[in-house]
Amino acid sequence: MIRKLQIFLLCFNLFGFAQAGTLKVFAAASLKESFESIADQYKKNNPGEEVELNFAGSQVLKRQIQEGAPVDVFASADHVNMDELKKSGFAVDDQVFARNLLAVAVPKDSKITSLGGLARPGVKIVLADGNVPVGRYTALVLGRMGKAGVYGDDFQKRVQDNTVSRETSVRNVLMKVVLGEADAGFVYVTDAATALDKVRVLNIPEDVNAVASYPIAVLKKSASPDNARKFVVLVLGERGQAVLRGSGFLPPK
């Protein structure tokens, strides 16, 4: 009986160590390459510890957290989803660690050479859904472009009329363009940069573009709050910021 108890306690301790040694990070889809690199650096800095990454639209990740998913760190592509978690008591202190801009991705062989071409009849455009951070930023950009008056009459309406799909993440938007299922898609500059062998980028002028801010926070129910804070410090620190800049993100300020 004592022997069985010893074995049980040993297994429990080993299992508990494994669980505590795995940091669970939920991050916006646009952070995939950057956070994979930062996670590798974290593991080098902390031998024996693992990082489990989950990438999706920020609104999807927020909902999973609210439904009880065990998460230590949340990195959002907007303040809306982070603020909802703060209001509902899942997060407290958040810090902006990066910023981003929007661009339009078109296939390499596309005949669209300017933003005005997005409003031509028959052009198939894919956007993110309105509850996705990049979808909200896109709506803001289209509104500004419409008011600018330099992209033709009723530009915003004509682009919306050309929209054939609304996706749940920026990576889904990009994939539609890469696969040739759309003639153009509104994405982040950093996402377009991951597929330059398949797409061309139409830059959006600064005066009508939108700046996306990315906040990060340790969640209140984190099973490893100390390790979670170490990860956040790495993201905010020199090494993490160098990785983000290398991916095309703008600094937090």
Backbone as CSV, one residue per row, in Angstrom:
resi,resn,N_x,N_y,N_z,CA_x,CA_y,CA_z,C_x,C_y,C_z
1,MET,0.840,-1.205,0.000,0.000,0.000,0.000,0.875,1.256,0.000
2,ILE,1.920,1.261,0.829,2.823,2.402,0.907,3.538,2.588,-0.423
3,ARG,3.928,1.423,-1.015,4.619,1.475,-2.297,3.728,2.108,-3.371
4,LYS,2.456,1.732,-3.396,1.528,2.295,-4.375,1.344,3.791,-4.165
5,LEU,1.309,4.203,-2.901,1.160,5.617,-2.595,2.376,6.394,-3.083
6,GLN,3.577,5.821,-2.885,4.798,6.486,-3.335,4.805,6.664,-4.854
7,ILE,4.364,5.617,-5.557,4.315,5.682,-7.017,3.314,6.740,-7.468
8,PHE,2.151,6.782,-6.770,1.128,7.773,-7.112,1.650,9.190,-6.921
9,LEU,2.329,9.424,-5.790,2.854,10.756,-5.518,3.929,11.140,-6.518
10,LEU,4.751,10.161,-6.908,5.794,10.438,-7.887,5.178,10.848,-9.224
11,CYS,4.165,10.096,-9.657,3.492,10.411,-10.921,2.820,11.776,-10.856
12,PHE,2.210,12.049,-9.698,1.531,13.340,-9.525,2.526,14.484,-9.635
13,ASN,3.682,14.313,-8.978,4.685,15.365,-8.989,5.245,15.585,-10.392
14,LEU,5.478,14.473,-11.097,6.000,14.579,-12.449,4.988,15.255,-13.363
15,PHE,3.722,14.857,-13.216,2.669,15.447,-14.055,2.513,16.930,-13.739
16,GLY,2.544,17.263,-12.466,2.408,18.653,-12.064,3.549,19.493,-12.577
17,PHE,4.776,18.905,-12.570,5.935,19.636,-13.080,5.792,19.910,-14.570
18,ALA,5.311,18.880,-15.302,5.151,19.030,-16.749,4.124,20.113,-17.064
19,GLN,3.043,20.104,-16.287,2.008,21.097,-16.532,2.516,22.503,-16.234
20,ALA,3.187,22.643,-15.078,3.682,23.956,-14.684,4.746,24.449,-15.643
21,GLY,5.480,23.508,-16.302,6.565,23.880,-17.199,6.106,24.237,-18.589
22,THR,4.822,24.166,-18.864,4.302,24.502,-20.188,3.498,25.791,-20.114
23,LEU,4.038,26.825,-20.716,3.387,28.130,-20.728,2.438,28.198,-21.915
24,LYS,1.196,28.576,-21.662,0.185,28.619,-22.720,-0.074,30.068,-23.126
25,VAL,0.240,30.339,-24.392,0.148,31.697,-24.918,-0.866,31.734,-26.059
26,PHE,-1.874,32.583,-25.923,-2.854,32.828,-26.988,-2.470,34.135,-27.665
27,ALA,-2.308,34.111,-28.998,-1.857,35.314,-29.699,-2.584,35.485,-31.019
28,ALA,-2.797,36.741,-31.399,-3.450,37.072,-32.658,-2.731,36.402,-33.820
29,ALA,-3.492,36.007,-34.833,-2.949,35.253,-35.964,-1.784,35.971,-36.639
30,SER,-1.829,37.287,-36.676,-0.775,38.054,-37.343,0.567,37.993,-36.621
31,LEU,0.584,37.438,-35.417,1.813,37.354,-34.628,2.534,36.017,-34.787
32,LYS,2.044,35.148,-35.640,2.511,33.766,-35.701,4.041,33.645,-35.791
33,GLU,4.634,34.164,-36.845,6.076,33.991,-37.031,6.878,34.657,-35.911
34,SER,6.461,35.856,-35.524,7.187,36.588,-34.481,7.145,35.846,-33.154
35,PHE,5.966,35.380,-32.754,5.848,34.724,-31.453,6.463,33.325,-31.455
36,GLU,6.492,32.676,-32.590,7.208,31.393,-32.657,8.687,31.615,-32.388
37,SER,9.242,32.677,-32.955,10.649,32.998,-32.728,10.895,33.425,-31.280
38,ILE,9.997,34.233,-30.730,10.139,34.680,-29.344,9.999,33.490,-28.385
39,ALA,9.094,32.569,-28.699,8.935,31.374,-27.858,10.201,30.529,-27.863
40,ASP,10.848,30.420,-29.015,12.119,29.684,-29.079,13.163,30.340,-28.187
41,GLN,13.198,31.675,-28.200,14.147,32.386,-27.349,13.814,32.181,-25.876
42,TYR,12.522,32.175,-25.552,12.096,31.951,-24.168,12.583,30.589,-23.678
43,LYS,12.455,29.567,-24.513,12.871,28.217,-24.117,14.391,28.136,-23.957
44,LYS,15.123,28.886,-24.759,16.575,28.928,-24.605,16.950,29.594,-23.276
45,ASN,16.196,30.628,-22.932,16.459,31.348,-21.682,16.042,30.556,-20.449
46,ASN,15.089,29.637,-20.646,14.523,28.886,-19.520,14.504,27.392,-19.839
47,PRO,15.661,26.741,-19.769,15.759,25.317,-20.116,14.751,24.472,-19.325
48,GLY,14.106,23.552,-20.019,13.134,22.675,-19.370,11.718,23.179,-19.443
49,GLU,11.533,24.447,-19.799,10.187,25.004,-19.908,9.728,24.984,-21.368
50,GLU,8.460,24.765,-21.567,7.888,24.710,-22.909,6.871,25.834,-23.088
51,VAL,6.617,26.181,-24.336,5.621,27.194,-24.664,4.640,26.601,-25.666
52,GLU,3.374,26.622,-25.314,2.317,26.152,-26.207,1.614,27.369,-26.789
53,LEU,1.705,27.534,-28.113,1.153,28.705,-28.783,-0.158,28.364,-29.477
54,ASN,-1.108,29.275,-29.377,-2.391,29.120,-30.048,-2.685,30.416,-30.795
55,PHE,-2.772,30.338,-32.138,-2.994,31.516,-32.963,-4.372,31.466,-33.604
56,ALA,-5.071,32.591,-33.568,-6.392,32.705,-34.202,-6.772,34.180,-34.177
57,GLY,-7.955,34.486,-34.692,-8.450,35.845,-34.571,-8.590,36.201,-33.097
58,SER,-8.280,37.441,-32.738,-8.316,37.846,-31.324,-9.687,37.617,-30.701
59,GLN,-10.741,37.804,-31.507,-12.090,37.616,-30.983,-12.360,36.145,-30.653
60,VAL,-11.777,35.236,-31.413,-11.929,33.800,-31.149,-11.191,33.425,-29.859
61,LEU,-9.972,33.920,-29.728,-9.171,33.622,-28.538,-9.827,34.193,-27.282
62,LYS,-10.344,35.405,-27.387,-11.037,36.026,-26.240,-12.190,35.152,-25.781
63,ARG,-12.976,34.670,-26.735,-14.124,33.837,-26.389,-13.687,32.525,-25.728
64,GLN,-12.609,31.935,-26.216,-12.103,30.700,-25.618,-11.653,30.932,-24.179
65,ILE,-11.024,32.071,-23.944,-10.601,32.416,-22.582,-11.811,32.592,-21.682
66,GLN,-12.813,33.295,-22.162,-14.022,33.514,-21.372,-14.764,32.209,-21.078
67,GLU,-14.590,31.239,-21.965,-15.256,29.945,-21.770,-14.440,28.988,-20.906
68,GLY,-13.289,29.463,-20.404,-12.542,28.671,-19.439,-11.277,28.016,-19.927
69,ALA,-10.828,28.313,-21.134,-9.582,27.727,-21.623,-8.433,28.148,-20.715
70,PRO,-7.567,27.193,-20.338,-6.429,27.528,-19.465,-5.358,28.278,-20.256
71,VAL,-5.172,29.536,-19.960,-4.246,30.386,-20.707,-3.431,31.220,-19.720
72,ASP,-2.165,31.440,-20.044,-1.290,32.247,-19.198,-1.099,33.662,-19.731
73,VAL,-0.961,33.784,-21.049,-0.682,35.081,-21.674,-1.603,35.276,-22.873
74,PHE,-2.131,36.479,-23.015,-2.964,36.806,-24.167,-2.381,38.030,-24.861
75,ALA,-2.157,37.909,-26.181,-1.677,39.021,-26.999,-2.709,39.275,-28.083
76,SER,-3.331,40.442,-28.048,-4.435,40.772,-28.943,-3.985,41.748,-30.022
77,ALA,-4.710,41.738,-31.151,-4.424,42.693,-32.221,-5.221,43.982,-32.071
78,ASP,-5.938,44.097,-30.972,-6.680,45.332,-30.718,-6.959,45.477,-29.231
79,HIS,-7.450,46.655,-28.852,-7.798,46.900,-27.453,-9.206,46.414,-27.124
80,VAL,-10.042,46.286,-28.137,-11.434,45.909,-27.888,-11.529,44.577,-27.167
81,ASN,-10.857,43.561,-27.695,-10.933,42.230,-27.084,-10.205,42.168,-25.746
82,MET,-9.094,42.874,-25.643,-8.390,42.910,-24.365,-9.227,43.614,-23.306
83,ASP,-9.848,44.723,-23.678,-10.664,45.473,-22.724,-11.851,44.648,-22.232
84,GLU,-12.420,43.818,-23.104,-13.532,42.968,-22.684,-13.076,41.956,-21.647
85,LEU,-11.861,41.434,-21.820,-11.327,40.494,-20.828,-11.029,41.200,-19.510
86,LYS,-10.582,42.432,-19.582,-10.321,43.197,-18.362,-11.624,43.494,-17.618
87,LYS,-12.657,43.860,-18.364,-13.942,44.164,-17.745,-14.563,42.941,-17.083
88,SER,-14.323,41.773,-17.678,-14.897,40.546,-17.120,-13.976,39.859,-16.116
89,GLY,-12.863,40.517,-15.771,-12.006,40.025,-14.705,-10.991,38.980,-15.092
90,PHE,-10.761,38.768,-16.373,-9.794,37.760,-16.806,-8.381,38.322,-16.929
91,ALA,-8.269,39.621,-17.096,-6.962,40.265,-17.224,-6.991,41.576,-16.458
92,VAL,-5.817,42.032,-16.065,-5.744,43.292,-15.313,-4.889,44.305,-16.065
93,ASP,-3.601,44.125,-15.980,-2.682,45.088,-16.585,-2.249,44.617,-17.966
94,ASP,-2.421,45.469,-18.970,-1.961,45.156,-20.314,-1.033,46.263,-20.793
95,GLN,-0.135,45.903,-21.687,0.808,46.859,-22.238,0.882,46.686,-23.748
96,VAL,0.921,47.796,-24.463,1.080,47.735,-25.911,2.530,47.364,-26.218
97,PHE,2.726,46.351,-27.060,4.076,45.892,-27.374,4.434,46.066,-28.848
98,ALA,3.440,46.385,-29.698,3.713,46.560,-31.125,2.548,47.300,-31.775
99,ARG,2.819,47.820,-32.969,1.771,48.428,-33.779,1.909,47.920,-35.210
100,ASN,0.865,48.108,-35.989,0.853,47.584,-37.353,0.060,48.522,-38.258
101,LEU,0.217,48.355,-39.547,-0.534,49.114,-40.538,-1.217,48.161,-41.510
102,LEU,-2.193,48.660,-42.233,-2.884,47.838,-43.223,-2.293,48.036,-44.611
103,ALA,-2.465,47.008,-45.435,-2.064,47.056,-46.838,-3.027,46.177,-47.617
104,VAL,-2.973,46.261,-48.932,-3.804,45.406,-49.781,-2.891,44.415,-50.490
105,ALA,-3.218,43.137,-50.365,-2.462,42.079,-51.045,-3.213,41.663,-52.297
106,VAL,-2.486,41.558,-53.410,-3.058,41.078,-54.670,-2.135,39.991,-55.209
107,PRO,-2.651,39.069,-56.027,-1.787,38.041,-56.611,-0.654,38.656,-57.426
108,LYS,0.447,37.932,-57.546,1.619,38.429,-58.268,1.281,38.881,-59.683
109,ASP,0.413,38.125,-60.363,0.101,38.432,-61.749,-1.134,39.310,-61.909
110,SER,-1.569,39.930,-60.834,-2.790,40.750,-60.875,-2.621,41.968,-61.778
111,LYS,-3.725,42.339,-62.423,-3.740,43.543,-63.244,-4.112,44.778,-62.429
112,ILE,-4.411,44.566,-61.136,-4.716,45.701,-60.250,-3.407,46.350,-59.841
113,THR,-3.234,47.586,-60.225,-1.982,48.288,-59.941,-2.154,49.470,-58.997
114,SER,-3.406,49.780,-58.660,-3.655,50.912,-57.761,-4.859,50.609,-56.877
115,LEU,-4.974,51.343,-55.811,-6.095,51.133,-54.895,-7.429,51.439,-55.566
116,GLY,-7.433,52.366,-56.490,-8.662,52.695,-57.196,-9.210,51.508,-57.972
117,GLY,-8.328,50.593,-58.374,-8.752,49.421,-59.122,-9.603,48.457,-58.320
118,LEU,-9.612,48.594,-57.007,-10.411,47.711,-56.155,-11.907,47.917,-56.372
119,ALA,-12.260,49.067,-56.889,-13.680,49.400,-57.065,-14.199,49.044,-58.457
120,ARG,-13.341,48.500,-59.326,-13.795,48.135,-60.659,-14.804,46.995,-60.598
121,PRO,-15.823,47.007,-61.447,-16.804,45.914,-61.461,-16.127,44.568,-61.731
122,GLY,-16.566,43.549,-61.002,-16.052,42.199,-61.225,-14.833,41.831,-60.408
123,VAL,-14.220,42.802,-59.718,-13.066,42.497,-58.880,-13.545,41.779,-57.623
124,LYS,-12.920,40.640,-57.308,-13.313,39.859,-56.128,-12.412,40.229,-54.948
125,ILE,-13.042,40.796,-53.929,-12.299,41.251,-52.755,-12.700,40.424,-51.540
126,VAL,-11.721,40.109,-50.709,-11.996,39.395,-49.466,-11.550,40.271,-48.298
127,LEU,-12.413,40.361,-47.286,-12.144,41.156,-46.087,-12.282,40.273,-44.860
128,ALA,-11.801,40.751,-43.748,-12.077,40.077,-42.481,-13.446,40.528,-41.984
129,ASP,-14.088,39.679,-41.225,-15.402,40.001,-40.678,-15.311,41.215,-39.753
130,GLY,-16.421,41.878,-39.546,-16.443,43.103,-38.757,-16.074,42.946,-37.297
131,ASN,-16.158,41.720,-36.746,-15.788,41.526,-35.344,-14.331,41.122,-35.182
132,VAL,-13.621,40.979,-36.287,-12.189,40.668,-36.266,-11.428,41.996,-36.235
133,PRO,-10.360,42.110,-35.442,-9.644,43.393,-35.384,-9.301,43.970,-36.751
134,VAL,-8.708,43.169,-37.631,-8.338,43.706,-38.935,-9.576,44.088,-39.742
135,GLY,-10.707,43.445,-39.476,-11.957,43.816,-40.140,-12.424,45.187,-39.713
136,ARG,-12.304,45.490,-38.411,-12.683,46.819,-37.928,-11.745,47.886,-38.491
137,TYR,-10.444,47.575,-38.509,-9.488,48.533,-39.065,-9.763,48.758,-40.550
138,THR,-10.123,47.689,-41.263,-10.423,47.807,-42.696,-11.619,48.712,-42.933
139,ALA,-12.659,48.559,-42.122,-13.836,49.417,-42.252,-13.460,50.884,-42.050
140,LEU,-12.582,51.136,-41.086,-12.121,52.499,-40.827,-11.356,53.045,-42.033
141,VAL,-10.474,52.219,-42.591,-9.673,52.638,-43.746,-10.557,52.906,-44.956
142,LEU,-11.506,52.014,-45.218,-12.393,52.209,-46.362,-13.225,53.484,-46.213
143,GLY,-13.651,53.757,-44.989,-14.390,54.990,-44.740,-13.546,56.217,-45.041
144,ARG,-12.295,56.183,-44.627,-11.399,57.308,-44.876,-11.093,57.450,-46.366
145,MET,-10.908,56.317,-47.043,-10.631,56.360,-48.479,-11.825,56.922,-49.240
146,GLY,-13.033,56.550,-48.809,-14.230,57.061,-49.452,-14.368,58.560,-49.303
147,LYS,-14.054,59.056,-48.086,-14.169,60.493,-47.825,-13.060,61.293,-48.515
148,ALA,-11.927,60.631,-48.785,-10.798,61.336,-49.401,-11.142,61.840,-50.795
149,GLY,-12.049,61.130,-51.484,-12.501,61.583,-52.786,-11.517,61.394,-53.921
150,VAL,-10.438,60.650,-53.698,-9.425,60.479,-54.753,-9.466,59.086,-55.379
151,TYR,-10.372,58.239,-54.898,-10.446,56.872,-55.420,-11.719,56.635,-56.236
152,GLY,-12.396,57.696,-56.599,-13.601,57.584,-57.410,-14.864,57.705,-56.578
153,ASP,-15.975,57.966,-57.254,-17.263,58.134,-56.576,-17.711,56.832,-55.928
154,ASP,-18.296,56.939,-54.747,-18.852,55.788,-54.027,-17.838,54.654,-53.866
155,PHE,-16.588,55.019,-53.645,-15.523,54.013,-53.564,-15.827,52.951,-52.507
156,GLN,-16.181,53.368,-51.307,-16.422,52.420,-50.226,-17.543,51.443,-50.584
157,LYS,-18.639,51.960,-51.131,-19.774,51.107,-51.494,-19.389,50.108,-52.581
158,ARG,-18.636,50.584,-53.579,-18.265,49.700,-54.683,-17.309,48.601,-54.220
159,VAL,-16.427,48.921,-53.298,-15.540,47.892,-52.747,-16.360,46.876,-51.954
160,GLN,-17.285,47.360,-51.150,-18.134,46.449,-50.386,-18.982,45.579,-51.306
161,ASP,-19.456,46.154,-52.419,-20.223,45.371,-53.389,-19.358,44.285,-54.033
162,ASN,-18.061,44.533,-54.129,-17.133,43.561,-54.727,-16.668,42.491,-53.736
163,THR,-17.045,42.649,-52.468,-16.585,41.711,-51.439,-17.310,40.378,-51.572
164,VAL,-16.529,39.308,-51.728,-17.100,37.969,-51.942,-16.987,37.084,-50.707
165,SER,-16.203,37.523,-49.718,-16.025,36.688,-48.529,-15.571,37.542,-47.356
166,ARG,-16.010,37.156,-46.149,-15.552,37.807,-44.920,-15.028,36.721,-43.985
167,GLU,-13.764,36.851,-43.605,-13.052,35.777,-42.915,-12.895,36.042,-41.418
168,THR,-12.528,34.987,-40.689,-12.420,35.067,-39.226,-11.029,35.457,-38.736
169,SER,-10.064,35.574,-39.646,-8.727,36.026,-39.247,-8.015,36.615,-40.447
170,VAL,-6.996,37.407,-40.190,-6.239,38.039,-41.262,-5.522,36.993,-42.098
171,ARG,-5.081,35.892,-41.494,-4.395,34.858,-42.251,-5.331,34.157,-43.226
172,ASN,-6.599,34.057,-42.868,-7.575,33.485,-43.796,-7.789,34.404,-45.002
173,VAL,-7.779,35.708,-44.756,-7.885,36.675,-45.849,-6.704,36.505,-46.801
174,LEU,-5.513,36.475,-46.234,-4.295,36.335,-47.042,-4.317,35.038,-47.841
175,MET,-4.752,33.954,-47.221,-4.764,32.658,-47.883,-5.679,32.652,-49.098
176,LYS,-6.818,33.351,-49.000,-7.739,33.435,-50.138,-7.048,34.076,-51.343
177,VAL,-6.236,35.089,-51.086,-5.514,35.759,-52.163,-4.412,34.853,-52.698
178,VAL,-3.673,34.223,-51.805,-2.576,33.328,-52.206,-3.092,32.189,-53.076
179,LEU,-4.265,31.659,-52.735,-4.830,30.529,-53.465,-5.552,30.946,-54.749
180,GLY,-5.611,32.253,-55.001,-6.268,32.732,-56.201,-7.773,32.761,-56.117
181,GLU,-8.311,32.681,-54.894,-9.757,32.716,-54.712,-10.294,34.144,-54.593
182,ALA,-9.391,35.101,-54.578,-9.777,36.508,-54.511,-8.754,37.332,-55.276
183,ASP,-9.200,38.483,-55.783,-8.309,39.375,-56.524,-7.548,40.323,-55.598
184,ALA,-8.064,40.499,-54.395,-7.415,41.411,-53.450,-7.951,41.164,-52.052
185,GLY,-7.127,41.476,-51.062,-7.552,41.348,-49.675,-6.870,42.382,-48.802
186,PHE,-7.604,42.920,-47.836,-7.036,43.875,-46.882,-6.415,43.092,-45.723
187,VAL,-5.115,43.278,-45.533,-4.375,42.548,-44.502,-3.444,43.523,-43.793
188,TYR,-2.732,43.018,-42.784,-1.684,43.823,-42.165,-0.435,43.788,-43.045
189,VAL,0.354,44.830,-42.969,1.621,44.883,-43.689,2.473,43.664,-43.358
190,THR,2.498,43.278,-42.094,3.343,42.158,-41.670,2.875,40.827,-42.251
191,ASP,1.578,40.660,-42.431,1.076,39.418,-43.020,1.413,39.341,-44.500
192,ALA,1.241,40.450,-45.202,1.597,40.477,-46.616,3.068,40.116,-46.806
193,ALA,3.908,40.547,-45.865,5.346,40.294,-45.970,5.693,38.807,-45.864
194,THR,4.801,38.010,-45.301,5.081,36.568,-45.179,4.820,35.822,-46.476
195,ALA,4.237,36.480,-47.479,3.867,35.784,-48.717,4.280,36.565,-49.957
196,LEU,5.422,37.241,-49.892,5.843,38.082,-51.005,6.231,37.281,-52.240
197,ASP,6.382,35.973,-52.092,6.625,35.132,-53.263,5.333,34.839,-54.012
198,LYS,4.191,35.127,-53.379,2.887,34.833,-53.982,2.034,36.083,-54.225
199,VAL,2.319,37.168,-53.516,1.475,38.361,-53.643,2.313,39.608,-53.869
200,ARG,1.639,40.618,-54.421,2.190,41.967,-54.472,1.447,42.811,-53.436
201,VAL,2.072,43.868,-52.996,1.490,44.711,-51.950,1.168,46.093,-52.497
202,LEU,-0.069,46.514,-52.284,-0.463,47.886,-52.577,-0.489,48.635,-51.254
203,ASN,0.416,49.564,-51.098,0.491,50.304,-49.839,-0.637,51.318,-49.731
204,ILE,-1.159,51.463,-48.524,-2.230,52.414,-48.259,-1.612,53.688,-47.693
205,PRO,-1.910,54.846,-48.277,-1.318,56.104,-47.795,-1.558,56.318,-46.303
206,GLU,-0.599,56.928,-45.675,-0.650,57.127,-44.227,-1.865,57.931,-43.787
207,ASP,-2.279,58.891,-44.619,-3.369,59.768,-44.194,-4.728,59.067,-44.156
208,VAL,-4.849,57.894,-44.789,-6.111,57.154,-44.732,-5.937,55.780,-44.082
209,ASN,-4.719,55.470,-43.672,-4.460,54.168,-43.060,-4.880,54.178,-41.593
210,ALA,-4.881,52.994,-40.993,-5.211,52.862,-39.568,-4.045,52.189,-38.858
211,VAL,-3.741,52.653,-37.669,-2.667,52.061,-36.872,-3.278,51.067,-35.892
212,ALA,-2.875,49.818,-36.004,-3.357,48.773,-35.102,-2.405,48.639,-33.921
213,SER,-2.933,48.714,-32.709,-2.128,48.566,-31.497,-2.338,47.178,-30.907
214,TYR,-1.248,46.551,-30.477,-1.276,45.193,-29.944,-0.958,45.195,-28.442
215,PRO,-1.939,44.923,-27.587,-1.666,44.821,-26.148,-1.426,43.372,-25.720
216,ILE,-0.665,43.193,-24.657,-0.379,41.868,-24.103,-0.596,41.905,-22.598
217,ALA,-1.053,40.786,-22.027,-1.318,40.743,-20.585,-1.165,39.330,-20.055
218,VAL,-0.778,39.237,-18.788,-0.821,37.977,-18.042,-2.244,37.812,-17.533
219,LEU,-2.833,36.652,-17.735,-4.207,36.439,-17.303,-4.274,36.107,-15.809
220,LYS,-5.346,36.538,-15.178,-5.472,36.397,-13.727,-5.482,34.944,-13.277
221,LYS,-5.997,34.046,-14.119,-6.079,32.628,-13.753,-4.891,31.830,-14.272
222,SER,-3.816,32.501,-14.614,-2.627,31.807,-15.094,-2.132,30.798,-14.074
223,ALA,-1.812,29.597,-14.548,-1.262,28.562,-13.671,0.220,28.801,-13.402
224,SER,0.851,29.653,-14.219,2.281,29.939,-14.073,2.521,31.440,-14.219
225,PRO,2.015,32.236,-13.272,2.107,33.696,-13.420,3.534,34.224,-13.506
226,ASP,4.460,33.599,-12.779,5.852,34.065,-12.834,6.440,33.842,-14.218
227,ASN,6.201,32.651,-14.773,6.699,32.372,-16.110,5.996,33.236,-17.151
228,ALA,4.710,33.470,-16.941,3.965,34.328,-17.859,4.554,35.734,-17.887
229,ARG,4.896,36.233,-16.720,5.500,37.571,-16.656,6.866,37.577,-17.348
230,LYS,7.616,36.477,-17.234,8.907,36.399,-17.916,8.723,36.463,-19.432
231,PHE,7.678,35.823,-19.921,7.415,35.847,-21.362,7.054,37.263,-21.813
232,VAL,6.202,37.930,-21.045,5.806,39.295,-21.392,7.014,40.221,-21.367
233,VAL,7.873,40.064,-20.383,9.089,40.886,-20.298,9.958,40.654,-21.533
234,LEU,10.039,39.412,-21.990,10.819,39.104,-23.189,10.227,39.788,-24.413
235,VAL,8.906,39.753,-24.550,8.240,40.399,-25.686,8.504,41.910,-25.677
236,LEU,8.454,42.512,-24.494,8.632,43.961,-24.373,10.092,44.381,-24.410
237,GLY,10.987,43.423,-24.170,12.407,43.726,-24.083,13.095,43.843,-25.433
238,GLU,14.389,44.060,-25.372,15.181,44.319,-26.579,15.103,43.180,-27.588
239,ARG,15.223,41.937,-27.110,15.220,40.804,-28.042,13.864,40.612,-28.700
240,GLY,12.809,40.677,-27.890,11.477,40.517,-28.445,11.139,41.619,-29.427
241,GLN,11.513,42.845,-29.101,11.235,43.972,-29.981,12.019,43.864,-31.288
242,ALA,13.228,43.323,-31.218,14.023,43.132,-32.433,13.352,42.124,-33.364
243,VAL,12.779,41.062,-32.790,12.062,40.073,-33.591,10.856,40.709,-34.262
244,LEU,10.098,41.478,-33.505,8.899,42.120,-34.038,9.244,43.129,-35.135
245,ARG,10.286,43.899,-34.926,10.710,44.855,-35.958,11.148,44.120,-37.219
246,GLY,11.811,42.978,-37.024,12.251,42.196,-38.164,11.097,41.660,-38.989
247,SER,9.941,41.508,-38.350,8.745,41.052,-39.061,7.938,42.192,-39.655
248,GLY,8.392,43.423,-39.409,7.723,44.581,-39.990,6.800,45.330,-39.054
249,PHE,6.706,44.898,-37.797,5.874,45.622,-36.839,6.520,46.950,-36.478
250,LEU,5.677,47.909,-36.153,6.155,49.183,-35.664,6.338,49.097,-34.154
251,PRO,7.243,49.912,-33.582,7.417,49.909,-32.121,6.153,50.380,-31.428
252,PRO,6.009,50.052,-30.142,4.769,50.394,-29.427,4.499,51.893,-29.343
253,LYS,5.501,52.723,-29.449,5.329,54.178,-29.401,6.076,54.830,-30.534
